[in-house]
Amino acid sequence: MALTINTNISSIIAQRSLNKATNGLNDALEKMTTGYKINHAKDNAAGYSIANQWVTKLGSIDVAADNAATGSDMLTTAEESYNLLTSHLQRVRDLTEQAANGTYGSQSLKAIQSEIAARLSEVNRLSANSEFNGIKLMAFDKTAGADNSSVGITSAGVNLQVGLYADKNSIINLSVDLFTDASLKGLFTTSGLTDVQNPNTDAKDADGNPDPRKLSELLTRAGVTDDTYQLQTDDDIQAFAAACSGLVYDPDKGFSLQTDGTCTPKEMLYFLDEAINDISSRVTKIGGVQNRVQSAISALDVQSQNLSSSLSTLRDTDVAETSSNFIQQQILQQASSTLLSTANQLPSMALNLI
C-alpha cells in the first residue's frame, strides 16, 4: 500500500469498523433497555408485522375476557335476585297452605293476609328495581306492543362478545326469557293463567283434580275490581293476598270471611306453584348459561397464554445473548477507536521522507 497524505485508507477502514461496532453497541443497548429484539420494522420486517397482529389479538382477548366476566356478574346478580323472589313466594305459599287448614279465625287470617300482602308488594318492588348497569333484569314485557324502552334490552336478549370476531361463534346470547317481567303481573300471566278470554283447562285443585277455574275468576271473587288483572295497585295486591288467606277484600269495607267457599286458599296453591316453577326455570337457564360463560373465560385464558408465549419467542430479547453481543461490540468499539487514532498518525510518517 502506498504511503499517501491526501487519502488515509487505514483511517477509513478503522472508521468503518468503529461505526459498525458503535451501531452494534447501540442496537444491543436498545434491545436490552426495551426488552424487545424487534423494535423497528428494519429489525425483522415479517416479525414486526406478525408481532403487531398478535399484540392486537391479545388486547382483544383481554377485552373479551372482561366482557365474559361482566356477563357472568350480571347473571349472578339476576340469579340472586330471583332467589329473593323465590323466598318471598315460598313464604306466601306456606302462609296460603296454613290459611287453608281451616283452624284459624278472622283475626288470624287477617294477620296471615297482612304478611302475604307485604311479601307480594316486595315481589313487585324487587322486580322493578333489580338492574345491572342500566339493564332491568326482571322487567321485559313480552306482551305485544309493550313499551320496553326503559328496560335496556330488546327482544333479541343480550349478546356477550366473548370472541375476537363478528361471527356467531364469538357471541353468547342471553335469551330475553331470562329477563322477562317477574312482577306479580308477569309471573301470574305465564301460560295465560290470568287471561280472562282463555279458560285455564290445565289447572288442578289441591287434590290433583282438573279445575276449570282461572286465576282471574278467583281474584274477581276475592275482590279484584280491575279487569285487566295487572296486580300492580295496592287494591289488587290486597285482593290477591285475601284470596290466599281465605278472605274477601273490599276497597271500601276492608276484609271479610268468605261465605260461599268459592275462593279458598287451597285453590291458590296451584298458581303459586306455577309462579315458583317459572322462576326456577329461569334460574336453571341462568345456571346453564353461566357454565358457557365460564367455559369461554377459560378458553380465552388458554388462548391468551399461548399467544403471549409465541409473542415472547418472536419479540422478546434474549438478555444473555444480547448482553454477550453488547460486550463484544463494546470491545470492538474500543479497539477500533484505538486503531483509528494510530491510523490517523500514518500520513505524518511522510514527513520523514521529505
C-alpha positions as CSV (number, residue, x, y, z in Angstrom):
1,M,0.0,0.0,0.0
2,A,1.4,3.4,-1.0
3,L,2.1,6.0,1.7
4,T,-0.1,9.0,0.9
5,I,-1.1,12.2,2.6
6,N,-4.5,13.1,1.0
7,T,-6.1,9.7,1.3
8,N,-5.6,7.7,4.5
9,I,-7.1,4.2,3.7
10,S,-6.1,2.8,7.1
11,S,-8.1,5.5,8.8
12,I,-11.1,4.9,6.6
13,I,-11.0,1.2,7.4
14,A,-10.8,2.0,11.1
15,Q,-13.6,4.5,10.9
16,R,-15.9,1.9,9.2
17,S,-15.1,-0.6,11.8
18,L,-15.7,1.9,14.6
19,N,-19.1,2.9,13.1
20,K,-20.1,-0.7,12.7
21,A,-19.1,-1.5,16.3
22,T,-20.9,1.6,17.6
23,N,-24.1,0.7,15.7
24,G,-23.9,-2.8,17.0
25,L,-23.4,-1.5,20.5
26,N,-26.4,0.9,20.2
27,D,-28.5,-1.9,18.8
28,A,-27.7,-4.3,21.7
29,L,-28.2,-1.4,24.2
30,E,-31.7,-0.7,22.7
31,K,-32.7,-4.3,22.8
32,M,-31.7,-4.7,26.5
33,T,-33.3,-1.4,27.6
34,T,-36.6,-2.1,25.8
35,G,-36.6,-5.8,26.4
36,Y,-37.6,-6.3,22.7
37,K,-35.4,-7.7,19.9
38,I,-37.8,-6.2,17.3
39,N,-38.1,-2.5,17.9
40,H,-38.3,-1.3,14.3
41,A,-39.5,-2.9,11.1
42,K,-35.9,-2.9,9.9
43,D,-35.0,-5.3,12.7
44,N,-37.3,-8.0,11.3
45,A,-39.9,-6.8,8.8
46,A,-42.0,-10.0,8.8
47,G,-41.7,-10.5,12.5
48,Y,-42.6,-6.8,13.2
49,S,-45.9,-7.3,11.2
50,I,-46.7,-10.6,12.9
51,A,-46.0,-9.2,16.4
52,N,-48.3,-6.2,15.8
53,Q,-51.1,-8.6,14.8
54,W,-50.6,-10.7,17.9
55,V,-50.5,-7.7,20.1
56,T,-53.8,-6.6,18.7
57,K,-55.3,-10.0,19.3
58,L,-54.0,-10.1,22.8
59,G,-55.7,-6.8,23.5
60,S,-59.0,-8.1,22.1
61,I,-58.7,-11.3,24.1
62,D,-58.3,-9.3,27.3
63,V,-61.4,-7.2,26.4
64,A,-63.4,-10.4,25.5
65,A,-62.4,-11.9,28.9
66,D,-63.6,-8.8,30.6
67,N,-66.9,-8.9,28.6
68,A,-67.4,-12.5,29.7
69,A,-66.6,-11.7,33.4
70,T,-69.0,-8.8,33.3
71,G,-71.7,-11.0,31.8
72,S,-71.1,-13.6,34.5
73,D,-71.5,-10.8,37.1
74,M,-74.8,-9.8,35.5
75,L,-76.1,-13.4,35.5
76,T,-75.1,-13.8,39.2
77,T,-77.0,-10.6,40.1
78,A,-80.0,-11.9,38.2
79,E,-79.8,-15.3,39.9
80,E,-79.5,-13.8,43.4
81,S,-82.5,-11.5,42.7
82,Y,-84.6,-14.5,41.5
83,N,-83.6,-16.3,44.7
84,L,-85.0,-13.5,46.7
85,L,-88.3,-13.6,44.8
86,T,-88.5,-17.4,45.3
87,S,-88.0,-17.0,49.1
88,H,-90.9,-14.5,49.2
89,L,-93.2,-16.7,47.0
90,Q,-92.4,-19.8,49.0
91,R,-93.3,-17.9,52.2
92,V,-96.5,-16.8,50.6
93,R,-97.2,-20.4,49.7
94,D,-96.5,-21.6,53.2
95,L,-98.9,-19.0,54.6
96,T,-101.5,-19.9,52.0
97,E,-101.3,-23.5,53.0
98,Q,-101.5,-22.5,56.6
99,A,-104.6,-20.5,55.9
100,A,-106.2,-23.4,54.1
101,N,-106.1,-25.5,57.3
102,G,-109.5,-24.2,58.5
103,T,-108.4,-23.8,62.1
104,Y,-108.0,-20.0,62.0
105,G,-110.5,-17.3,62.8
106,S,-110.9,-14.0,61.0
107,Q,-108.2,-12.2,63.1
108,S,-105.6,-14.9,62.4
109,L,-106.5,-14.9,58.7
110,K,-106.1,-11.1,58.6
111,A,-102.6,-11.4,60.2
112,I,-101.7,-14.0,57.5
113,Q,-103.1,-11.8,54.8
114,S,-101.1,-8.8,56.1
115,E,-97.8,-10.7,55.7
116,I,-98.8,-12.1,52.3
117,A,-99.6,-8.6,51.1
118,A,-96.3,-7.3,52.3
119,R,-94.4,-10.0,50.5
120,L,-96.3,-9.7,47.3
121,S,-95.6,-5.9,47.3
122,E,-91.9,-6.7,47.8
123,V,-92.0,-9.1,44.8
124,N,-93.2,-6.1,42.7
125,R,-90.6,-3.8,44.2
126,L,-87.7,-6.2,43.7
127,S,-88.7,-7.0,40.1
128,A,-88.9,-3.3,39.2
129,N,-85.7,-2.3,40.8
130,S,-83.4,-5.2,40.0
131,E,-80.9,-4.0,37.4
132,F,-77.3,-4.3,36.3
133,N,-75.5,-1.4,34.6
134,G,-78.8,0.1,33.4
135,I,-80.3,-3.2,32.3
136,K,-83.5,-4.2,34.1
137,L,-83.1,-7.8,34.9
138,M,-86.8,-8.6,35.6
139,A,-88.8,-6.1,33.6
140,F,-89.1,-7.1,30.0
141,D,-92.7,-7.3,29.0
142,K,-93.3,-9.8,26.1
143,T,-96.8,-8.7,25.6
144,A,-97.4,-7.5,22.0
145,G,-96.9,-3.7,21.7
146,A,-95.5,-3.4,25.2
147,D,-93.1,-0.4,25.8
148,N,-89.7,-1.8,26.8
149,S,-87.7,1.3,26.1
150,S,-86.6,1.7,29.7
151,V,-85.6,-2.0,30.2
152,G,-82.3,-1.6,28.3
153,I,-82.6,-4.7,26.1
154,T,-84.6,-5.8,23.0
155,S,-86.5,-9.0,22.2
156,A,-83.1,-10.4,20.9
157,G,-81.9,-10.5,24.5
158,V,-78.3,-9.7,25.5
159,N,-75.3,-10.7,23.4
160,L,-72.0,-11.2,25.2
161,Q,-69.0,-10.6,22.9
162,V,-66.6,-13.3,24.2
163,G,-64.6,-13.8,21.0
164,L,-62.3,-11.9,18.6
165,Y,-64.6,-11.7,15.6
166,A,-68.1,-10.7,14.5
167,D,-69.4,-14.2,13.8
168,K,-71.8,-16.1,15.9
169,N,-69.1,-18.3,17.4
170,S,-67.7,-15.2,19.2
171,I,-71.1,-14.4,20.8
172,I,-73.1,-16.0,23.7
173,N,-76.7,-14.9,23.5
174,L,-78.6,-14.4,26.8
175,S,-82.3,-15.1,25.8
176,V,-84.8,-12.4,26.7
177,D,-86.7,-15.2,28.6
178,L,-84.1,-14.7,31.4
179,F,-85.2,-11.1,31.8
180,T,-89.0,-11.2,31.4
181,D,-91.3,-9.5,33.8
182,A,-91.1,-11.1,37.2
183,S,-93.6,-8.8,38.9
184,L,-96.9,-10.4,40.0
185,K,-98.4,-9.4,36.6
186,G,-95.6,-11.2,34.8
187,L,-95.4,-14.3,37.0
188,F,-99.1,-14.9,37.1
189,T,-99.8,-14.3,33.4
190,T,-97.5,-17.2,32.4
191,S,-99.3,-19.7,30.2
192,G,-102.3,-17.4,30.2
193,L,-103.3,-18.0,33.8
194,T,-105.0,-14.6,34.1
195,D,-106.2,-14.3,30.6
196,V,-109.9,-13.7,31.0
197,Q,-110.5,-14.7,27.4
198,N,-109.0,-18.2,27.7
199,P,-110.1,-20.8,30.3
200,N,-107.3,-22.4,32.2
201,T,-108.0,-26.1,31.4
202,D,-104.7,-27.2,32.9
203,A,-105.4,-26.0,36.4
204,K,-105.8,-28.6,39.2
205,D,-107.1,-28.3,42.7
206,A,-105.4,-29.4,45.9
207,D,-106.4,-33.0,45.3
208,G,-105.0,-33.0,41.8
209,N,-108.4,-33.0,40.1
210,P,-108.9,-30.7,37.0
211,D,-110.1,-27.3,38.0
212,P,-111.5,-25.3,35.1
213,R,-111.5,-22.0,37.0
214,K,-108.9,-19.4,36.2
215,L,-106.9,-17.2,38.5
216,S,-108.8,-14.2,37.1
217,E,-112.0,-15.7,38.4
218,L,-110.6,-16.4,41.8
219,L,-109.2,-12.9,42.1
220,T,-112.6,-11.4,41.0
221,R,-114.3,-13.4,43.7
222,A,-111.7,-12.2,46.2
223,G,-112.2,-8.6,45.4
224,V,-110.1,-7.6,42.4
225,T,-112.0,-4.9,40.6
226,D,-109.5,-4.2,37.8
227,D,-110.5,-6.5,34.9
228,T,-107.0,-6.2,33.4
229,Y,-105.6,-8.1,36.3
230,Q,-102.3,-6.2,36.3
231,L,-101.8,-6.9,40.0
232,Q,-99.8,-3.7,40.4
233,T,-102.2,-1.5,42.5
234,D,-102.5,-1.8,46.3
235,D,-106.1,-2.9,45.9
236,D,-105.1,-5.7,43.5
237,I,-102.4,-6.9,45.9
238,Q,-104.7,-6.8,48.9
239,A,-107.3,-8.8,47.0
240,F,-104.6,-11.3,45.8
241,A,-103.5,-11.7,49.4
242,A,-107.1,-12.1,50.5
243,A,-107.6,-15.0,48.0
244,C,-104.5,-16.7,49.6
245,S,-105.9,-16.2,53.1
246,G,-109.5,-17.2,52.7
247,L,-110.8,-13.7,52.8
248,V,-112.6,-11.3,50.5
249,Y,-111.3,-7.8,50.1
250,D,-113.5,-4.7,49.5
251,P,-111.7,-1.4,49.0
252,D,-114.4,0.4,51.0
253,K,-115.2,-2.2,53.7
254,G,-111.9,-4.0,54.1
255,F,-111.6,-7.7,54.7
256,S,-114.3,-10.3,55.5
257,L,-114.5,-14.0,55.7
258,Q,-115.6,-15.9,52.6
259,T,-119.1,-17.3,52.9
260,D,-119.7,-19.2,49.7
261,G,-116.3,-21.1,49.6
262,T,-115.8,-20.2,46.0
263,C,-112.2,-18.9,46.5
264,T,-110.4,-21.0,49.1
265,P,-106.6,-20.7,49.8
266,K,-106.0,-24.2,48.5
267,E,-107.1,-23.1,45.1
268,M,-104.3,-20.5,45.1
269,L,-101.6,-23.1,45.7
270,Y,-101.6,-24.2,42.1
271,F,-101.0,-20.7,40.8
272,L,-98.3,-20.0,43.4
273,D,-96.6,-23.3,42.3
274,E,-96.7,-22.2,38.7
275,A,-95.0,-18.9,39.6
276,I,-92.3,-20.6,41.7
277,N,-91.7,-23.1,38.9
278,D,-91.4,-20.2,36.4
279,I,-88.7,-18.6,38.5
280,S,-86.9,-22.0,39.0
281,S,-86.9,-22.5,35.2
282,R,-85.3,-19.1,34.7
283,V,-82.6,-19.8,37.3
284,T,-81.9,-23.2,35.8
285,K,-81.3,-21.5,32.4
286,I,-79.1,-18.9,34.1
287,G,-77.0,-21.7,35.5
288,G,-76.6,-23.3,32.1
289,V,-75.5,-20.0,30.5
290,Q,-73.2,-19.4,33.4
291,N,-71.4,-22.6,32.6
292,R,-71.0,-21.4,29.0
293,V,-69.6,-18.1,30.1
294,Q,-67.1,-19.7,32.5
295,S,-66.0,-22.0,29.7
296,A,-65.5,-19.0,27.4
297,I,-63.4,-17.3,30.1
298,S,-61.2,-20.5,30.5
299,A,-60.8,-20.8,26.7
300,L,-59.7,-17.1,26.5
301,D,-57.2,-17.6,29.3
302,V,-55.6,-20.6,27.4
303,Q,-55.6,-18.6,24.2
304,S,-54.0,-15.6,25.8
305,Q,-51.3,-17.7,27.5
306,N,-50.3,-19.5,24.3
307,L,-50.4,-16.3,22.2
308,S,-48.3,-14.5,24.8
309,S,-45.8,-17.3,24.8
310,S,-45.5,-17.2,21.0
311,L,-45.2,-13.4,21.1
312,S,-42.4,-13.6,23.7
313,T,-40.5,-16.0,21.5
314,L,-40.8,-13.8,18.5
315,R,-40.3,-10.4,20.0
316,D,-38.6,-10.5,23.5
317,T,-34.9,-10.0,23.9
318,D,-32.7,-12.9,24.9
319,V,-30.8,-11.0,27.6
320,A,-28.0,-13.5,27.9
321,E,-27.3,-13.5,24.1
322,T,-27.7,-9.7,23.7
323,S,-25.5,-8.9,26.7
324,S,-22.8,-11.1,25.2
325,N,-23.1,-9.2,21.9
326,F,-23.0,-5.9,23.8
327,I,-19.7,-6.8,25.4
328,Q,-18.3,-7.9,22.0
329,Q,-19.4,-4.7,20.3
330,Q,-18.0,-2.7,23.2
331,I,-14.6,-4.3,22.9
332,L,-14.6,-3.9,19.1
333,Q,-15.5,-0.2,19.5
334,Q,-12.7,0.4,21.9
335,A,-10.2,-1.5,19.7
336,S,-11.4,0.4,16.6
337,S,-11.1,3.7,18.4
338,T,-7.5,3.0,19.5
339,L,-6.6,1.8,16.0
340,L,-8.2,4.8,14.4
341,S,-6.0,7.0,16.5
342,T,-3.0,5.1,15.3
343,A,-4.2,5.2,11.6
344,N,-4.7,9.0,11.7
345,Q,-0.9,9.3,12.5
346,L,0.2,7.4,9.4
347,P,0.3,10.4,7.0
348,S,2.8,12.2,9.3
349,M,5.3,9.5,8.5
350,A,5.6,11.1,5.1
351,L,7.4,14.0,6.7
352,N,10.3,11.7,7.5
353,L,10.8,11.2,3.8
354,I,10.9,14.9,2.8
